[in-house]
Amino acid sequence: MENQYVHLCRAERDEVFRLLRGGISRREIAKQLGRSVSTVSREIGRNSGHLGYLPDTAERKAAGRRYCGYFKIDRYPELKTALLEGLAKRWSPDHIAATCYGKTTFCQETIYRYIYHSPWAIRHGLYTFLWREKPRRTKRRCRKSRSKIQGRISIHTRNDHINNRNHYHHWEADLMHFKKQKQNLITAVERKSRLLLIVNNPDGKNAANVAKRLGEAIAPYQPKSITLDNGLEFAQHQSLPSKTFFCDPYSSWQKGSVENANGIIRKFLPKSYKGKITNKMLENIQNIINNRPRKILGYQTPAQVFNRCTSK
């Protein structure tokens, strides 16, 4: 196994200083230290000051790079300012990376890495400004299914033009629960435009109620298909105004558009929410999300994309 590169320690820097003053070549210094010539040359070049190579100066410069070099955002104050301003507006790291600055750029993964691993960001809880407020990233897990739904059609029979989001009017739907009340929400997302519908469902997750409320809400949008999960609340899917498809058991990621929308809604209405949920409240949340620019849409909003479709 190859040895990993290790920076010079303080004792080695003192020795480099002593040998340089004695007129010893870099190649000979490297030989005496048991280091490569490139390591010694890099050390002298990076850590010298206007007075030449001094061990104190070299140590201070190396320590400064160790502190600032791990996170790009710490090296560029303008990026840190733009990051904080974007988070304050409840922008996602993707939006911040794409729109906040001009010449100096970085990607959304750099922002996520900074938020989850920088000591400063962890200490100030920057993750709480993300839509899902997760303090760490989680892995997907699968389980075996025990539920049965009559007339269930697998998502694997869905046509390619639906899978590839080539056409409008194909939807995904889900049910959002809350911990300490019977009230729940029905959510639906149009796959191509990502337009979101939020339907209040205060009567519990009875399959008849869910089918009735979802059908009434989605019918004006002329759905051609709706993709669902295997919850028994969708057992009466055959009464919905379009063809239905079902994800594989415990594979809700197969309807990722509505799952992503649910995560955004949780920013406004966490699972522990205890207050009364009104139709006016849901309408406001729906309008905020539908008028939020999305990278997947070329930074257009879902409302813009869907309205362009219906105006043709």
N, C-alpha and C positions, 0 to 999 in steps of 0.2 A: 504494500500500500504506500502511495506517495505521501511524503511529509507535507503537511499544510504549512503555508507561509505564516511565520510568526514575527511580529515586529520586534525591533531591538529593545532591550530593557535599558534601564538607566545606567547600569554598570558597563554595558557594551557601548553606550553613547559616550561615557567618560573615556573609554579606551579609544574609540574612534577619534575623539578630540585630541588625546595625547599623541596618538600616532601621526595624525595629520600635522600637528605642530612639529613633529620630528622629521617631516619631509617624507614619510612613508607613502608609497603609492596605494591607490585604492585596491588594486589586485592583491598586494601583500597584506593590507589590513584585512581583507576578506579571508585570506588564508589563515591569518593568526586568530581570527574570531570564529573560524569554522563556518563562515557564511559564504553565499555566492557573491560574485562581484556586482551583479545587478542589485542585490539587496543593499549593499553598502553604498553604491552610486545613487540609488533611489533615496536612501536615508539622508545623504549629504545634500542632494539636490532639493528635496522637499522641505527639509528642516533647517536650512541655513538662513541666517539673517543678513542685514547689511554689514555686520561685523564678521561675517563668515560663519563657520560651524561652531556653535557653542552648545554644550550638553543641556544647560538649563532652557535655552530657547528651543532646542530640538524637542525636549520633553514636553514643553508647554504647547508647541504646535501639534505634536502628535496627539496629546490629550484633547485638544480642541477639535481635531478631526474625528476622534472617537465619539465625542459627544454629539457633534452636528451631522456627521456623515451617514449615520444609519438611516435617518429619515430625511428625504428630500425637502419636505415641507419646513423643517427646522432651519434649513439652509437658505430659504427664500422667504423673507418676512411678508412679501406681497402675496404669496400663495397662502400663507397662514391666515392673513387678513381676509382674503377672498373665501377661504374655507369657512371661517367663522361667520362671515356675512351670509354665505349661502345656507349654512345650517340654521341660522336664525330665521331665514325665510322658509324653512322646512323644505328646502330643495334636497333632492337625493344626491349622493356623490357623483352619479352619472351626470346630472344636470350641472353640478358645480364644475366638474372637469371639462364639460363641453362649452360652457358659456361664461365663466367668471373672468377669464383673463385673456390677454392677447399674446404677447411674445413668449413668456415663460409658461410652459404647459406641463401637465401631468395627467395620468389616467385615473379612472375611478378606483382601480385596485390599489393605487398608491394612497388614495384617501382612506379606503377601508383598512389598509395595513396600518396607517397612522392612527386611526381612531381606535383600533383594537389592540395595538401593540406599543404605541408611544406612551411612556410613563406620564407625560404631561396630559395627553388626551384621556388616559384612563383616570387620572386623578381628578380631572374636571368633568368626567362623565359625558364625553361627547357622543357616545353611542345613544344616549337618551334623545338626541336630536334626529336620529334616524327614524324612518317611518315605523319600523317594527320594534325598536328599542331593545334589541337583543344584545346582551353584554358579550356574547360570543357566538360564533357560527356553529350550526348543528348539522349533523349528518342525517340523511334519510334512512328510515328503517322500514322494513316490510314485515307483515304478518299474514297468516293464513286466514281466508275468509270463511265465515259461517253463515252469512246472510243469503237469502234467496229471493229474487224478485221475478214475478211472472212476466213473461214476454220480453225478457231482457235481451237486448241486442248488443253485442260486444263492440267496443270502439275499434277493434281491428277490422271490422267490416266497413268502416267509414270510408267514403270515397277520397281519392287523393286530392281533389280540388278543395275538400273541406280541411284535410290535414295540412295542406300547404297554404291555407288562408287565401286562396285565389278569388273567392266569391264572398259577397256580403250575405247577411241574414242567417249565419250559422252561429249558434250561441252555446255558452257553457253556463251552468247554474249550480248553486250550492245553498246550503242553509247555515247560518251563523247562529251559534248558541251563546247564552250568557249564564254565568254560574248560579246566580241566586234568584232567578225569576223565570217564569214560563215563556216570556216573550222571546221571540227570535226574529231574525231577518232572512228574507230570501234575496239572494244576490244573483244577478245574471250579467254576463259580459258577451258582447258581440265579438267574435274571434278576429275579424279583419281590422275593424276600427278601434277595438277595445272600449267601446261605449259601455257604460255601466248603468244598470238599473238596481235600485235598492227598494225592496218591498217590505213594508211593515207586516209582521205576522204575529199578532199578540195572542192568538188562540192556541198556541202550542204547536207541536210538530206533527199533528195528525195528518196522514197522507192525503186525505180528502181536502183539508184546508190548504195544504201546501200546493196541491195541483190546481185548485181553484184560483188562489191568489196569483200564482206564477202565470197561469194561463191568461188571466185577465190583464196582467201587466205587460206581458210580452206579445200578445196577439196584435196590437196596433203596429208592431215593428215587422210583421209578416215573417216570422221565423220559418226557416226551412229545415233546421235540425237543432236539437238541444242535447248537449253532452252532460251527463250526470254522474255522480258517484253511486255507491251501492247502499246508501242509507235507506232504511225502510220508509223514511218520509217521502221518498219518490216512488213508492210502490204503485201508485195510481198514475204513473207516467203516461199511460195510454190515453188518458183524457186530455193531455196537453195538445195544443194546436199545431204540432209538427212531429216529425219523426224523432225518436230519441235513441241515443247511444249511451252505453255505460262503460266507465273506466274499469280496468282490472281491479280486483279487490285490493284495498289498501294502497292504491296507486293514484292518489289524488293529484299528483304532479302531472298526470296525463291531461288534466284540465287546468293547466298552470295559469291561464289568464285570469280566471275567476279566483283562484287561490291567491294570486298576487294582489288582486283588488281587495280581497278580504283582509289581507295584511295591512293595506293602506287604511281601510275603514277602521281597523282596530286602533289606529292612532287617535281617532276621534271617539270611538266607543270600545274601550278595552273589555275583555271578557268579564272583568269584575264590576262592570258598570251597573249601578243600582238605581239610577234615576229613571224617570219616565221618558220613553222614546216616542217622539211625536213625528208625524208625517212631514211637518215643516222642517224639523231638524234633519231628517233623512234627505229631504229635497236639497237643503243647503250643502250637505256633505257630497251628495251626488253631483251637484253642479261644480263644486270645487275640484273633484277628481276628473270629471269629464272635460274641464277646461284647463287641465294641467298638461303642459307639453310633454311628449314622450319621445325618447330617442328612437324607439322602434318605428315610430311614425314620421321620422325625419324632423322631430321637434314640433310637429303639429299636435293639436289636441284631438282627443277622440271625438269630441263634438264636431270639430271642423271636418274630420275625415268622413264621419257618418253622414253629416248633412250634405256633403258633396256627392255622396253615393245616392241619397234620396232625391237630390235635385236634378238628377240626370233624366 
